[in-house]
Amino acid sequence: MKSIWDKYKSSDESVICMVGVITLCVSLCKVDGDFTDDELIEILELIPHTEVEREYILNLINEIDRDNLDYKFHAKNLKKYLTHQPKFFDFIIATMYKLAWADHYMDDDELNMIQNTQEIFNIE
């Protein structure tokens, strides 16, 4: 089975960053075992897009959700494909924190996931 990264690994770095944000945000939402409609809406609000792009992003989110791959897999692929653009890593981590705080509460699993992702990205 091909992963989302097989499809996007040769894309422009900004596309890889967007796919990475979505993969890690979906993983973050699923860390408590339940990916809710409210969380889906939060992700859509975090990703700037036009109405035309909305369907594409929704399909991408659904594909990532179905793949059910571990967030570490996604983080390691991001690290590999964005090695020359470390500024993207800070943006991705900041986006994850913003999503985690969207419900005004960050649980331990969310915090651990974000911290582990920072370690994979080598962010202090």
Phi, psi and omega in degrees: 000133178278146177264170177303329182288333175296327181282326189248358187299336179257013179284169174302148183300327179292326177291317178300319178298314180298315178298319178297317177301314182294316181299315182287327177292318177298316178299319179297318179294330183272353185299333178268004176093356185220117178261102188271164175298324178298320178292322176300315179298319178301316179298315179299326179286334179282335185258111178298132180199159175269171178298324178295322181283342185303314181298319178298315181294319177298318177297320178297315178300315180296320178297316179296318179299316180292324181300324176058034179277150182294144180301329179296324175301313180294316181297319180293323176293319176301315179301318181293315186275344180242026182307323184272004180229062184299339179298332177296328182296318178298318179299316182296314179297317179299320178295320178296317177298317180299317179293318181298326181272000184301328178265012178066020178207128176248117180275169185299322180296320178295313180298316179299319179297315180296316179296320177295323177294319176301318179297318178299320179281353184061043176259131180269000000 
